[in-house]
């Protein structure tokens, strides 16, 4: 049996493949890199779930395999509506993440810790032709740090402070991150459902 991680983002694909590979050591897990010409559908949804479904169903239609896709975003209470499902497009889709983070930190300069609340939200969709698509969701609460820290993870991880850990998401090892992150949480829910559905 094969499971396709439906993303063209190499870092996200690596993270999802690692997490799912630990849970399903005998499952062949590949990415869209194995399918030259696989489309990258427009993420036109207004929710994480809608975007995850768009990506998973597009990949399932192209590959004919079980496909899993996620959509995630950073929500910052002090910047309502500015990131969320548009996190990747914040300040321009081509703007590097270090610059995006610098813009956020500049915008939050002087904002006290108790007003820097934030969360990562994630939705994962499982799709296959002829089978009803399933969606799973999870989140990770934290706040925005005053400076970037850490070399792990990707995206906004260096400014996402985890009070219970006393560090940013990027300060964690990969294993520590998977234990607490939004993506780690939702993929554990997904894995339980996928195992029941496929008898893995």
Buried (B, 14 or more C-beta within 10 A) or exposed (E): EEBBBBBEBEEBBBBBBBBBEEBBEEBEBBBBEEBEEBEEBEBEBEBBBBBBBBBBBBBBBBBEBBBBBBBBBBBBEBBEEBBBBEBBBBBEEEBEBEEBBBBBBEEBEEBEEEEBBBBBBBBBBBBBEEEEBBBBBBBBBBBBBBEBBBEBBBBBBBBBBBEEBEBBBBBBEBEBBBEBBBBBBBBBEBBEEBEEEEEE
